[in-house]
Amino acid sequence: MEVPILKQGGFLIATIQAALTDADLLHLRSALAQQVVRFRSRAVIVDVTALDVMDSFASRTLREIAHIIRLRGAETVIVGIQPEVAFAMVQLGLTLEGVATSLDLEEGLAYLNQKTKRTS
Amino acid sequence: MAEEIRVPINSDHDIVIARQKGRALMVSLGFTSVDSTLVATAISELARNIVTYAKHGEIIVKSIDGHHRAGVLVIAQDDGPGIANIQLAMRDGFSTSGSLGMGLPGARRMMDEFEIISEPGRGTTVRTKKWAR
């Protein structure tokens, strides 16, 4: 299941729509790393609202995505982590430290508009 | 809905199938959404360990009866290389595969009872239970 990546102004929005295999997650990582360069994007939003499980591999891959994007000089925000998923992540010991998160897409866009204002 | 599911684990795709079927069974047994998510996440970690270390194995999830409460038993079994040092494998951040090393200790925290039987060369069996609150 490939994750669609939408270009919206200076932002890339990746909306996960169904459960992802490890291979899907790695594909998302390389697709975002390439597209952020191709479109000179200032920020990436990964919408995980549809994910009902975030295990250690998914969590690690999202953190890697955020770090890769940061090295490209852009911001990343993960939006839509469900309450049960957040609960399970904390029990697992995975807290996405150093990665920006927002409640939903709208909040994520507001956060990024604020964050990238000065550089735009 | 069957009271027991069995999912052969041979690839990363099977990890997704195992946790989805496990969650569906939990929901049908009346577990809360939080508990179903915890167990689905634990299944995901155990199934990934099978793929990473043993390549092939099986996840079994079945309903069990406790004293006046419902529960589920998750069994993850493989005939892989086994675990040389179980104490070390249960420690946060320890991994021989370059992963975060949170899978086994994390799965134990998400479940109520947790037991590993493993010996080098003899495969690994994890039996873990979650009780309804």
gemmi code that builds the backbone of each chain (N, CA, C; Angstrom):
import gemmi

chains = {
    "A": [
        ("MET", (0.857, -1.199, 0.000), (0.000, 0.000, 0.000), (0.888, 1.243, 0.000)),
        ("GLU", (0.932, 1.951, -1.131), (1.769, 3.143, -1.215), (1.050, 4.328, -0.567)),
        ("VAL", (1.815, 5.152, 0.136), (1.227, 6.314, 0.809), (1.230, 7.508, -0.149)),
        ("PRO", (0.055, 8.077, -0.450), (0.030, 9.227, -1.346), (0.676, 10.450, -0.694)),
        ("ILE", (1.497, 11.167, -1.464), (2.141, 12.379, -0.957), (1.629, 13.563, -1.778)),
        ("LEU", (0.980, 14.477, -1.097), (0.359, 15.634, -1.750), (1.251, 16.856, -1.569)),
        ("LYS", (1.486, 17.591, -2.675), (2.262, 18.822, -2.564), (1.289, 19.982, -2.386)),
        ("GLN", (1.458, 20.698, -1.285), (0.546, 21.795, -0.976), (1.410, 23.012, -0.645)),
        ("GLY", (1.595, 23.916, -1.635), (2.492, 25.053, -1.439), (3.887, 24.550, -1.131)),
        ("GLY", (4.460, 25.042, -0.039), (5.812, 24.619, 0.334), (5.829, 23.382, 1.201)),
        ("PHE", (4.665, 22.760, 1.376), (4.568, 21.601, 2.258), (4.303, 20.321, 1.467)),
        ("LEU", (4.748, 19.214, 2.032), (4.369, 17.891, 1.524), (3.498, 17.237, 2.588)),
        ("ILE", (2.377, 16.683, 2.146), (1.490, 16.019, 3.098), (1.363, 14.543, 2.714)),
        ("ALA", (1.851, 13.667, 3.594), (1.757, 12.218, 3.371), (0.651, 11.683, 4.273)),
        ("THR", (-0.393, 11.157, 3.658), (-1.523, 10.660, 4.448), (-1.554, 9.138, 4.398)),
        ("ILE", (-1.257, 8.528, 5.542), (-1.293, 7.067, 5.619), (-2.760, 6.644, 5.669)),
        ("GLN", (-3.156, 5.747, 4.762), (-4.578, 5.436, 4.635), (-4.951, 4.035, 5.112)),
        ("ALA", (-3.950, 3.206, 5.318), (-4.233, 1.838, 5.777), (-2.995, 1.321, 6.484)),
        ("ALA", (-3.116, 0.160, 7.106), (-1.977, -0.440, 7.796), (-0.803, -0.573, 6.830)),
        ("LEU", (0.389, -0.277, 7.315), (1.577, -0.340, 6.476), (2.491, -1.469, 6.910)),
        ("THR", (3.054, -2.154, 5.906), (4.080, -3.146, 6.217), (5.402, -2.409, 6.422)),
        ("ASP", (6.402, -3.134, 6.903), (7.727, -2.532, 7.086), (8.241, -1.988, 5.758)),
        ("ALA", (8.019, -2.746, 4.684), (8.496, -2.310, 3.368), (7.796, -1.022, 2.943)),
        ("ASP", (6.491, -0.908, 3.229), (5.753, 0.320, 2.908), (6.348, 1.522, 3.642)),
        ("LEU", (6.688, 1.313, 4.909), (7.246, 2.407, 5.720), (8.596, 2.856, 5.177)),
        ("LEU", (9.418, 1.892, 4.771), (10.725, 2.243, 4.227), (10.575, 2.959, 2.892)),
        ("HIS", (9.559, 2.563, 2.137), (9.290, 3.231, 0.863), (8.852, 4.677, 1.105)),
        ("LEU", (8.025, 4.869, 2.109), (7.588, 6.230, 2.459), (8.791, 7.090, 2.840)),
        ("ARG", (9.701, 6.493, 3.604), (10.895, 7.230, 4.033), (11.702, 7.723, 2.831)),
        ("SER", (11.960, 6.840, 1.860), (12.771, 7.277, 0.723), (11.992, 8.222, -0.184)),
        ("ALA", (10.675, 8.003, -0.320), (9.868, 8.897, -1.172), (9.875, 10.317, -0.610)),
        ("LEU", (9.725, 10.447, 0.697), (9.717, 11.788, 1.309), (11.095, 12.436, 1.208)),
        ("ALA", (12.145, 11.645, 1.430), (13.499, 12.196, 1.344), (13.772, 12.742, -0.056)),
        ("GLN", (13.275, 12.059, -1.082), (13.492, 12.512, -2.457), (12.618, 13.710, -2.796)),
        ("GLN", (11.343, 13.644, -2.405), (10.415, 14.700, -2.835), (10.679, 16.022, -2.131)),
        ("VAL", (11.169, 15.965, -0.905), (11.438, 17.208, -0.191), (12.555, 17.984, -0.920)),
        ("VAL", (13.439, 17.246, -1.578), (14.505, 17.883, -2.357), (13.942, 18.365, -3.696)),
        ("ARG", (13.214, 17.493, -4.363), (12.701, 17.819, -5.695), (11.801, 19.055, -5.663)),
        ("PHE", (10.959, 19.145, -4.648), (10.016, 20.269, -4.592), (10.507, 21.405, -3.696)),
        ("ARG", (11.739, 21.277, -3.179), (12.292, 22.296, -2.274), (11.283, 22.634, -1.175)),
        ("SER", (10.708, 21.600, -0.588), (9.661, 21.797, 0.419), (10.250, 22.316, 1.717)),
        ("ARG", (9.481, 23.109, 2.425), (9.917, 23.648, 3.716), (9.486, 22.745, 4.861)),
        ("ALA", (8.499, 21.927, 4.606), (8.004, 21.084, 5.693), (7.270, 19.859, 5.169)),
        ("VAL", (7.203, 18.842, 6.031), (6.512, 17.596, 5.716), (5.532, 17.291, 6.846)),
        ("ILE", (4.318, 16.934, 6.458), (3.348, 16.459, 7.447), (3.091, 14.979, 7.163)),
        ("VAL", (3.196, 14.151, 8.192), (2.816, 12.744, 8.040), (1.564, 12.531, 8.890)),
        ("ASP", (0.465, 12.217, 8.219), (-0.815, 12.031, 8.901), (-1.020, 10.539, 9.191)),
        ("VAL", (-0.996, 10.186, 10.472), (-1.092, 8.773, 10.881), (-2.455, 8.452, 11.505)),
        ("THR", (-3.450, 9.301, 11.228), (-4.786, 9.111, 11.817), (-5.315, 7.691, 11.596)),
        ("ALA", (-5.039, 7.115, 10.422), (-5.603, 5.803, 10.086), (-4.813, 4.642, 10.685)),
        ("LEU", (-3.685, 4.929, 11.322), (-2.883, 3.834, 11.896), (-3.454, 3.406, 13.235)),
        ("ASP", (-3.790, 2.114, 13.365), (-4.328, 1.647, 14.643), (-3.263, 0.954, 15.496)),
        ("VAL", (-2.087, 0.773, 14.916), (-0.963, 0.244, 15.681), (0.301, 0.984, 15.263)),
        ("MET", (1.057, 1.463, 16.229), (2.367, 2.044, 15.952), (3.371, 1.264, 16.774)),
        ("ASP", (4.044, 0.329, 16.123), (4.993, -0.489, 16.876), (6.385, 0.131, 16.800)),
        ("SER", (7.377, -0.582, 17.330), (8.715, 0.019, 17.425), (9.299, 0.306, 16.049)),
        ("PHE", (8.995, -0.533, 15.069), (9.552, -0.298, 13.737), (8.940, 0.957, 13.101)),
        ("ALA", (7.625, 1.091, 13.205), (6.954, 2.271, 12.644), (7.445, 3.537, 13.336)),
        ("SER", (7.576, 3.446, 14.645), (8.012, 4.594, 15.425), (9.431, 5.004, 15.036)),
        ("ARG", (10.289, 4.010, 14.911), (11.675, 4.300, 14.534), (11.732, 4.915, 13.138)),
        ("THR", (10.940, 4.382, 12.212), (10.978, 4.893, 10.843), (10.458, 6.329, 10.776)),
        ("LEU", (9.419, 6.643, 11.544), (8.917, 8.025, 11.575), (9.982, 8.962, 12.136)),
        ("ARG", (10.688, 8.502, 13.156), (11.746, 9.335, 13.732), (12.871, 9.551, 12.719)),
        ("GLU", (13.189, 8.502, 11.971), (14.226, 8.635, 10.942), (13.788, 9.613, 9.861)),
        ("ILE", (12.515, 9.529, 9.479), (11.996, 10.466, 8.473), (12.189, 11.899, 8.963)),
        ("ALA", (11.811, 12.166, 10.210), (11.933, 13.521, 10.756), (13.389, 13.978, 10.763)),
        ("HIS", (14.297, 13.070, 11.092), (15.718, 13.437, 11.133), (16.274, 13.693, 9.744)),
        ("ILE", (15.871, 12.869, 8.796), (16.333, 13.061, 7.411), (15.836, 14.405, 6.880)),
        ("ILE", (14.562, 14.678, 7.125), (13.976, 15.936, 6.634), (14.669, 17.133, 7.292)),
        ("ARG", (15.011, 16.992, 8.568), (15.688, 18.085, 9.267), (17.058, 18.345, 8.649)),
        ("LEU", (17.745, 17.277, 8.272), (19.059, 17.448, 7.646), (18.940, 18.130, 6.287)),
        ("ARG", (17.753, 18.055, 5.699), (17.502, 18.777, 4.452), (17.055, 20.209, 4.735)),
        ("GLY", (17.032, 20.591, 6.003), (16.674, 21.961, 6.358), (15.184, 22.223, 6.397)),
        ("ALA", (14.391, 21.165, 6.443), (12.932, 21.334, 6.501), (12.378, 20.763, 7.810)),
        ("GLU", (11.137, 21.078, 8.080), (10.479, 20.640, 9.311), (9.607, 19.414, 9.041)),
        ("THR", (9.363, 18.638, 10.090), (8.417, 17.521, 9.985), (7.465, 17.582, 11.171)),
        ("VAL", (6.203, 17.317, 10.913), (5.275, 17.166, 12.023), (4.416, 15.929, 11.772)),
        ("ILE", (4.290, 15.110, 12.812), (3.460, 13.904, 12.748), (2.098, 14.289, 13.330)),
        ("VAL", (1.043, 14.054, 12.594), (-0.285, 14.435, 13.093), (-1.216, 13.226, 13.184)),
        ("GLY", (-2.143, 13.288, 14.144), (-3.228, 12.306, 14.196), (-2.943, 11.020, 14.939)),
        ("ILE", (-1.944, 11.019, 15.843), (-1.724, 9.797, 16.634), (-2.950, 9.568, 17.519)),
        ("GLN", (-3.583, 8.425, 17.369), (-4.816, 8.126, 18.096), (-4.519, 7.918, 19.593)),
        ("PRO", (-5.492, 8.207, 20.464), (-5.231, 8.093, 21.904), (-4.765, 6.703, 22.339)),
        ("GLU", (-5.399, 5.652, 21.812), (-4.991, 4.290, 22.193), (-3.568, 4.008, 21.718)),
        ("VAL", (-3.268, 4.531, 20.517), (-1.940, 4.313, 19.944), (-0.889, 5.027, 20.788)),
        ("ALA", (-1.208, 6.253, 21.230), (-0.285, 7.006, 22.084), (-0.036, 6.243, 23.383)),
        ("PHE", (-1.090, 5.683, 23.943), (-1.000, 4.906, 25.185), (-0.060, 3.709, 25.002)),
        ("ALA", (-0.270, 2.981, 23.901), (0.564, 1.809, 23.623), (2.020, 2.219, 23.381)),
        ("MET", (2.233, 3.340, 22.693), (3.605, 3.799, 22.416), (4.356, 4.101, 23.713)),
        ("VAL", (3.670, 4.719, 24.658), (4.312, 5.057, 25.928), (4.675, 3.773, 26.678)),
        ("GLN", (3.770, 2.783, 26.655), (4.064, 1.516, 27.325), (5.225, 0.790, 26.664)),
        ("LEU", (5.292, 0.910, 25.343), (6.395, 0.288, 24.615), (7.714, 0.977, 24.937)),
        ("GLY", (7.620, 2.247, 25.318), (8.837, 3.015, 25.585), (9.270, 3.852, 24.395)),
        ("LEU", (8.315, 4.134, 23.505), (8.601, 4.910, 22.295), (7.842, 6.221, 22.363)),
        ("THR", (8.555, 7.320, 22.441), (7.856, 8.587, 22.627), (8.149, 9.585, 21.504)),
        ("LEU", (8.790, 9.143, 20.421), (9.111, 10.036, 19.291), (9.803, 11.315, 19.758)),
        ("GLU", (10.760, 11.143, 20.679), (11.457, 12.315, 21.217), (12.101, 13.138, 20.115)),
        ("GLY", (11.972, 14.428, 20.227), (12.597, 15.321, 19.249), (11.816, 15.451, 17.960)),
        ("VAL", (10.634, 14.839, 17.891), (9.808, 14.928, 16.693), (8.547, 15.726, 17.027)),
        ("ALA", (8.241, 16.724, 16.202), (7.051, 17.542, 16.449), (5.795, 16.738, 16.154)),
        ("THR", (4.788, 16.887, 16.996), (3.509, 16.210, 16.772), (2.378, 17.232, 16.948)),
        ("SER", (1.284, 17.007, 16.242), (0.098, 17.844, 16.415), (-1.127, 16.956, 16.437)),
        ("LEU", (-2.192, 17.510, 17.000), (-3.425, 16.748, 17.159), (-3.965, 16.223, 15.832)),
        ("ASP", (-4.068, 17.124, 14.856), (-4.608, 16.714, 13.562), (-3.986, 17.569, 12.449)),
        ("LEU", (-4.448, 17.353, 11.235), (-3.877, 18.031, 10.072), (-3.970, 19.552, 10.200)),
        ("GLU", (-5.116, 20.023, 10.657), (-5.334, 21.454, 10.797), (-4.322, 22.078, 11.772)),
        ("GLU", (-4.155, 21.422, 12.916), (-3.195, 21.915, 13.912), (-1.769, 21.837, 13.366)),
        ("GLY", (-1.502, 20.771, 12.632), (-0.172, 20.585, 12.061), (0.167, 21.691, 11.078)),
        ("LEU", (-0.807, 22.052, 10.241), (-0.610, 23.135, 9.272), (-0.396, 24.460, 9.999)),
        ("ALA", (-1.166, 24.705, 11.043), (-1.029, 25.948, 11.814), (0.362, 26.018, 12.439)),
        ("TYR", (0.807, 24.873, 12.987), (2.139, 24.814, 13.611), (3.224, 25.133, 12.584)),
        ("LEU", (3.104, 24.531, 11.401), (4.149, 24.714, 10.391), (4.120, 26.122, 9.801)),
        ("ASN", (2.938, 26.683, 9.632), (2.836, 28.051, 9.120), (3.553, 29.005, 10.064)),
        ("GLN", (3.369, 28.784, 11.337), (4.046, 29.587, 12.358), (5.552, 29.375, 12.309)),
        ("LYS", (5.908, 28.089, 12.255), (7.322, 27.703, 12.362), (8.144, 28.146, 11.146)),
        ("THR", (7.542, 28.124, 9.977), (8.311, 28.391, 8.748), (8.088, 29.813, 8.250)),
        ("LYS", (7.393, 30.626, 9.029), (7.057, 31.989, 8.579), (8.297, 32.805, 8.253)),
        ("ARG", (9.248, 32.802, 9.165), (10.416, 33.672, 9.019), (11.276, 33.307, 7.819)),
        ("THR", (11.251, 32.022, 7.468), (12.143, 31.592, 6.397), (11.451, 31.644, 5.032)),
        ("SER", (10.168, 31.965, 5.028), (9.449, 31.920, 3.763), (9.623, 33.202, 2.968)),
    ],
    "B": [
        ("MET", (-17.283, -15.157, 14.894), (-15.820, -15.003, 15.016), (-15.254, -16.157, 15.818)),
        ("ALA", (-14.198, -16.778, 15.277), (-13.559, -17.908, 15.951), (-12.937, -17.462, 17.262)),
        ("GLU", (-12.826, -18.372, 18.212), (-12.236, -18.074, 19.510), (-10.719, -18.233, 19.465)),
        ("GLU", (-10.240, -18.656, 18.324), (-8.794, -18.833, 18.188), (-8.371, -18.485, 16.774)),
        ("ILE", (-7.259, -17.783, 16.657), (-6.719, -17.528, 15.321), (-5.275, -18.011, 15.279)),
        ("ARG", (-4.891, -18.457, 14.083), (-3.508, -18.890, 13.862), (-3.019, -18.228, 12.595)),
        ("VAL", (-1.902, -17.543, 12.673), (-1.361, -16.865, 11.493), (0.090, -17.317, 11.287)),
        ("PRO", (0.373, -17.979, 10.159), (1.770, -18.305, 9.851), (2.535, -17.008, 9.579)),
        ("ILE", (3.729, -16.905, 10.131), (4.520, -15.681, 9.967), (5.734, -15.985, 9.090)),
        ("ASN", (5.730, -15.405, 7.901), (6.848, -15.617, 6.976), (7.402, -14.330, 6.383)),
        ("SER", (6.660, -13.222, 6.537), (7.133, -11.972, 5.934), (6.554, -10.790, 6.705)),
        ("ASP", (7.007, -9.579, 6.346), (6.509, -8.385, 7.046), (5.007, -8.195, 6.826)),
        ("HIS", (4.502, -8.695, 5.709), (3.067, -8.611, 5.448), (2.269, -9.427, 6.478)),
        ("ASP", (2.827, -10.567, 6.885), (2.146, -11.416, 7.866), (2.072, -10.757, 9.243)),
        ("ILE", (3.032, -9.861, 9.520), (3.003, -9.124, 10.798), (1.712, -8.314, 10.869)),
        ("VAL", (1.387, -7.643, 9.755), (0.177, -6.822, 9.694), (-1.064, -7.704, 9.832)),
        ("ILE", (-1.073, -8.850, 9.135), (-2.226, -9.751, 9.190), (-2.431, -10.263, 10.624)),
        ("ALA", (-1.333, -10.642, 11.284), (-1.434, -11.198, 12.642), (-2.019, -10.170, 13.610)),
        ("ARG", (-1.551, -8.937, 13.528), (-2.046, -7.952, 14.504), (-3.479, -7.541, 14.190)),
        ("GLN", (-3.835, -7.526, 12.890), (-5.213, -7.180, 12.537), (-6.183, -8.264, 12.995)),
        ("LYS", (-5.808, -9.529, 12.764), (-6.684, -10.634, 13.189), (-6.751, -10.701, 14.708)),
        ("GLY", (-5.619, -10.447, 15.364), (-5.577, -10.441, 16.823), (-6.495, -9.368, 17.381)),
        ("ARG", (-6.434, -8.174, 16.784), (-7.288, -7.079, 17.254), (-8.772, -7.413, 17.055)),
        ("ALA", (-9.079, -7.981, 15.876), (-10.473, -8.317, 15.584), (-11.008, -9.317, 16.614)),
        ("LEU", (-10.176, -10.289, 16.983), (-10.592, -11.267, 17.993), (-10.817, -10.583, 19.342)),
        ("MET", (-9.904, -9.696, 19.711), (-10.027, -8.954, 20.985), (-11.342, -8.182, 21.033)),
        ("VAL", (-11.623, -7.468, 19.937), (-12.836, -6.645, 19.892), (-14.071, -7.540, 19.999)),
        ("SER", (-14.045, -8.695, 19.293), (-15.204, -9.588, 19.318), (-15.399, -10.202, 20.707)),
        ("LEU", (-14.307, -10.288, 21.481), (-14.414, -10.844, 22.842), (-14.827, -9.779, 23.848)),
        ("GLY", (-14.965, -8.528, 23.381), (-15.452, -7.472, 24.258), (-14.372, -6.681, 24.972)),
        ("PHE", (-13.125, -6.842, 24.575), (-12.058, -6.048, 25.185), (-12.185, -4.588, 24.772)),
        ("THR", (-11.672, -3.693, 25.604), (-11.714, -2.267, 25.272), (-10.774, -1.988, 24.098)),
        ("SER", (-10.995, -0.818, 23.525), (-10.158, -0.390, 22.412), (-8.701, -0.245, 22.839)),
        ("VAL", (-8.486, 0.247, 24.066), (-7.113, 0.409, 24.571), (-6.436, -0.958, 24.701)),
        ("ASP", (-7.111, -1.916, 25.346), (-6.518, -3.243, 25.513), (-6.277, -3.931, 24.163)),
        ("SER", (-7.241, -3.752, 23.238), (-7.084, -4.366, 21.918), (-5.866, -3.786, 21.211)),
        ("THR", (-5.654, -2.483, 21.375), (-4.499, -1.837, 20.746), (-3.197, -2.315, 21.381)),
        ("LEU", (-3.206, -2.455, 22.725), (-1.999, -2.931, 23.413), (-1.627, -4.328, 22.930)),
        ("VAL", (-2.622, -5.214, 22.854), (-2.338, -6.589, 22.436), (-1.925, -6.635, 20.961)),
        ("ALA", (-2.597, -5.832, 20.123), (-2.236, -5.793, 18.698), (-0.789, -5.321, 18.531)),
        ("THR", (-0.392, -4.355, 19.358), (0.976, -3.830, 19.268), (1.980, -4.886, 19.746)),
        ("ALA", (1.625, -5.594, 20.823), (2.497, -6.670, 21.317), (2.637, -7.772, 20.261)),
        ("ILE", (1.533, -8.128, 19.607), (1.578, -9.141, 18.538), (2.524, -8.679, 17.432)),
        ("SER", (2.437, -7.394, 17.097), (3.294, -6.844, 16.049), (4.773, -7.010, 16.402)),
        ("GLU", (5.111, -6.720, 17.656), (6.511, -6.852, 18.093), (6.965, -8.315, 18.069)),
        ("LEU", (6.109, -9.222, 18.559), (6.485, -10.638, 18.616), (6.602, -11.228, 17.212)),
        ("ALA", (5.668, -10.818, 16.326), (5.707, -11.327, 14.949), (6.950, -10.794, 14.227)),
        ("ARG", (7.304, -9.535, 14.513), (8.500, -8.991, 13.861), (9.749, -9.729, 14.332)),
        ("ASN", (9.805, -10.092, 15.600), (10.962, -10.857, 16.080), (11.082, -12.181, 15.327)),
        ("ILE", (9.937, -12.815, 15.045), (9.972, -14.071, 14.277), (10.588, -13.818, 12.905)),
        ("VAL", (10.094, -12.765, 12.211), (10.592, -12.474, 10.857), (12.073, -12.122, 10.894)),
        ("THR", (12.475, -11.324, 11.892), (13.861, -10.851, 11.966), (14.834, -11.969, 12.314)),
        ("TYR", (14.477, -12.774, 13.307), (15.458, -13.723, 13.842), (15.257, -15.153, 13.362)),
        ("ALA", (14.006, -15.567, 13.158), (13.755, -16.976, 12.827), (13.274, -17.170, 11.390)),
        ("LYS", (12.849, -16.050, 10.736), (12.292, -16.062, 9.376), (10.871, -16.642, 9.318)),
        ("HIS", (10.656, -17.786, 9.969), (9.340, -18.425, 9.900), (8.858, -18.824, 11.297)),
        ("GLY", (7.562, -18.716, 11.470), (6.982, -19.116, 12.746), (5.482, -18.942, 12.697)),
        ("GLU", (4.884, -18.831, 13.886), (3.429, -18.761, 13.930), (2.987, -17.924, 15.126)),
        ("ILE", (1.893, -17.183, 14.915), (1.254, -16.462, 16.019), (-0.115, -17.100, 16.253)),
        ("ILE", (-0.390, -17.434, 17.502), (-1.698, -17.981, 17.873), (-2.301, -17.042, 18.921)),
        ("VAL", (-3.555, -16.678, 18.716), (-4.244, -15.861, 19.717), (-5.519, -16.595, 20.082)),
        ("LYS", (-5.750, -16.846, 21.369), (-6.984, -17.535, 21.754), (-7.576, -16.979, 23.035)),
        ("SER", (-8.876, -17.110, 23.120), (-9.544, -16.641, 24.333), (-9.334, -17.668, 25.440)),
        ("ILE", (-9.165, -17.180, 26.663), (-8.984, -18.059, 27.821), (-9.889, -17.568, 28.944)),
        ("ASP", (-10.203, -18.473, 29.855), (-11.040, -18.093, 30.996), (-10.192, -17.976, 32.246)),
        ("GLY", (-10.324, -16.856, 32.913), (-9.663, -16.705, 34.198), (-10.699, -16.871, 35.284)),
        ("HIS", (-10.408, -16.358, 36.455), (-11.396, -16.372, 37.524), (-12.352, -15.217, 37.303)),
        ("HIS", (-13.500, -15.523, 36.725), (-14.550, -14.522, 36.510), (-14.151, -13.423, 35.546)),
        ("ARG", (-13.153, -13.638, 34.750), (-12.861, -12.612, 33.763), (-12.298, -13.246, 32.504)),
        ("ALA", (-12.512, -12.519, 31.405), (-12.054, -13.023, 30.115), (-10.595, -12.635, 29.909)),
        ("GLY", (-9.937, -13.412, 29.108), (-8.549, -13.086, 28.793), (-8.182, -13.598, 27.418)),
        ("VAL", (-7.025, -13.181, 26.954), (-6.494, -13.765, 25.730), (-5.072, -14.242, 25.989)),
        ("LEU", (-4.748, -15.312, 25.293), (-3.390, -15.848, 25.327), (-2.801, -15.666, 23.935)),
        ("VAL", (-1.634, -15.051, 23.875), (-0.922, -14.909, 22.601), (0.308, -15.806, 22.670)),
        ("ILE", (0.443, -16.667, 21.671), (1.626, -17.532, 21.590), (2.382, -17.180, 20.313)),
        ("ALA", (3.656, -16.889, 20.464), (4.513, -16.646, 19.293), (5.572, -17.726, 19.306)),
        ("GLN", (5.585, -18.572, 18.287), (6.557, -19.664, 18.317), (7.306, -19.798, 17.005)),
        ("ASP", (8.571, -20.178, 17.138), (9.384, -20.396, 15.937), (10.428, -21.465, 16.222)),
        ("ASP", (11.042, -21.960, 15.127), (12.119, -22.946, 15.252), (13.451, -22.304, 14.877)),
        ("GLY", (13.547, -21.008, 15.177), (14.744, -20.260, 14.799), (15.929, -20.541, 15.701)),
        ("PRO", (16.900, -19.629, 15.679), (18.163, -19.856, 16.407), (18.024, -19.806, 17.928)),
        ("GLY", (16.887, -19.312, 18.417), (16.719, -19.232, 19.874), (17.442, -18.020, 20.442)),
        ("ILE", (17.258, -17.811, 21.732), (17.835, -16.650, 22.406), (18.902, -17.126, 23.375)),
        ("ALA", (20.127, -16.627, 23.200), (21.238, -17.081, 24.036), (21.083, -16.583, 25.465)),
        ("ASN", (20.685, -15.320, 25.618), (20.588, -14.725, 26.954), (19.252, -14.008, 27.094)),
        ("ILE", (18.277, -14.690, 27.692), (16.920, -14.145, 27.761), (16.884, -12.878, 28.615)),
        ("GLN", (17.651, -12.873, 29.714), (17.684, -11.679, 30.571), (18.109, -10.445, 29.791)),
        ("LEU", (19.128, -10.624, 28.965), (19.636, -9.515, 28.164), (18.595, -9.105, 27.116)),
        ("ALA", (17.937, -10.105, 26.507), (16.944, -9.836, 25.467), (15.740, -9.071, 26.017)),
        ("MET", (15.502, -9.216, 27.319), (14.359, -8.538, 27.935), (14.714, -7.127, 28.404)),
        ("ARG", (15.956, -6.720, 28.181), (16.380, -5.407, 28.666), (16.080, -4.332, 27.611)),
        ("ASP", (15.559, -3.203, 28.049), (15.283, -2.089, 27.137), (16.542, -1.692, 26.383)),
        ("GLY", (16.429, -1.606, 25.081), (17.531, -1.076, 24.276), (18.545, -2.115, 23.839)),
        ("PHE", (18.359, -3.388, 24.279), (19.287, -4.421, 23.828), (18.768, -5.054, 22.539)),
        ("SER", (19.635, -5.137, 21.529), (19.236, -5.754, 20.268), (20.452, -6.322, 19.572)),
        ("THR", (20.284, -7.471, 18.915), (21.379, -8.013, 18.109), (21.130, -7.759, 16.631)),
        ("SER", (20.058, -7.003, 16.310), (19.707, -6.808, 14.898), (19.751, -5.347, 14.465)),
        ("GLY", (20.187, -4.454, 15.365), (20.210, -3.041, 15.002), (18.868, -2.347, 15.188)),
        ("SER", (17.908, -3.038, 15.789), (16.608, -2.419, 16.060), (16.705, -1.607, 17.353)),
        ("LEU", (15.588, -1.014, 17.762), (15.598, -0.185, 18.967), (15.739, -1.025, 20.243)),
        ("GLY", (15.459, -2.319, 20.134), (15.556, -3.176, 21.315), (14.429, -2.948, 22.314)),
        ("MET", (13.283, -2.501, 21.812), (12.141, -2.240, 22.691), (11.061, -3.297, 22.548)),
        ("GLY", (11.194, -4.183, 21.568), (10.129, -5.119, 21.234), (9.721, -6.027, 22.378)),
        ("LEU", (10.660, -6.865, 22.864), (10.310, -7.823, 23.928), (9.981, -7.136, 25.256)),
        ("PRO", (10.848, -6.228, 25.752), (10.489, -5.569, 27.017), (9.216, -4.743, 26.883)),
        ("GLY", (9.018, -4.128, 25.730), (7.805, -3.335, 25.502), (6.577, -4.218, 25.489)),
        ("ALA", (6.673, -5.363, 24.818), (5.543, -6.295, 24.759), (5.199, -6.774, 26.169)),
        ("ARG", (6.228, -7.016, 26.978), (5.970, -7.469, 28.350), (5.216, -6.399, 29.149)),
        ("ARG", (5.600, -5.137, 28.944), (4.909, -4.055, 29.674), (3.449, -3.919, 29.248)),
        ("MET", (3.172, -4.253, 27.977), (1.802, -4.078, 27.479), (0.878, -5.217, 27.894)),
        ("MET", (1.474, -6.348, 28.310), (0.676, -7.523, 28.644), (0.671, -7.732, 30.159)),
        ("ASP", (-0.174, -8.660, 30.649), (-0.254, -8.910, 32.090), (0.666, -10.046, 32.540)),
        ("GLU", (0.784, -11.067, 31.699), (1.673, -12.182, 32.036), (2.547, -12.452, 30.825)),
        ("PHE", (3.789, -12.841, 31.075), (4.735, -12.950, 29.965), (5.777, -14.005, 30.285)),
        ("GLU", (5.973, -14.924, 29.346), (6.901, -16.029, 29.597), (7.627, -16.373, 28.283)),
        ("ILE", (8.933, -16.519, 28.372), (9.711, -16.912, 27.182), (10.392, -18.241, 27.456)),
        ("ILE", (10.242, -19.148, 26.504), (10.978, -20.402, 26.588), (11.868, -20.455, 25.355)),
        ("SER", (13.155, -20.473, 25.571), (14.056, -20.478, 24.427), (15.408, -21.047, 24.814)),
        ("GLU", (16.017, -21.710, 23.848), (17.375, -22.208, 24.021), (18.063, -22.075, 22.683)),
        ("PRO", (19.348, -21.763, 22.672), (20.051, -21.670, 21.391), (19.862, -22.942, 20.564)),
        ("GLY", (19.431, -22.786, 19.320), (19.248, -23.914, 18.423), (17.908, -24.614, 18.560)),
        ("ARG", (17.100, -24.173, 19.520), (15.833, -24.884, 19.753), (14.602, -24.004, 19.595)),
        ("GLY", (14.778, -22.864, 18.962), (13.628, -22.006, 18.721), (13.203, -21.222, 19.941)),
        ("THR", (12.157, -20.451, 19.751), (11.669, -19.585, 20.817), (10.155, -19.670, 20.887)),
        ("THR", (9.614, -19.755, 22.089), (8.169, -19.662, 22.288), (7.898, -18.596, 23.339)),
        ("VAL", (7.069, -17.624, 22.964), (6.622, -16.618, 23.922), (5.151, -16.877, 24.194)),
        ("ARG", (4.798, -16.971, 25.470), (3.386, -17.111, 25.862), (3.037, -15.917, 26.733)),
        ("THR", (2.057, -15.150, 26.307), (1.748, -13.940, 27.047), (0.230, -13.736, 27.113)),
        ("LYS", (-0.236, -13.240, 28.262), (-1.687, -13.125, 28.490), (-2.088, -11.697, 28.808)),
        ("LYS", (-3.325, -11.394, 28.443), (-3.925, -10.109, 28.827), (-5.301, -10.410, 29.385)),
        ("TRP", (-5.590, -9.824, 30.552), (-6.892, -10.038, 31.185), (-7.765, -8.808, 31.026)),
        ("ALA", (-9.050, -9.045, 30.830), (-9.996, -7.918, 30.751), (-10.069, -7.253, 32.108)),
        ("ARG", (-10.192, -5.914, 32.082), (-10.263, -5.185, 33.361), (-11.694, -4.968, 33.788)),
    ],
}
model = gemmi.Model(1)
for chain_id, residues in chains.items():
    chain = gemmi.Chain(chain_id)
    for i, (resn, *xyz) in enumerate(residues, 1):
        res = gemmi.Residue()
        res.name, res.seqid = resn, gemmi.SeqId(i, " ")
        for name, pos in zip(("N", "CA", "C"), xyz):
            atom = gemmi.Atom()
            atom.name, atom.element = name, gemmi.Element(name[0])
            atom.pos, atom.b_iso = gemmi.Position(*pos), 0.0
            res.add_atom(atom)
        chain.add_residue(res)
    model.add_chain(chain)
structure = gemmi.Structure()
structure.add_model(model)
structure.setup_entities()
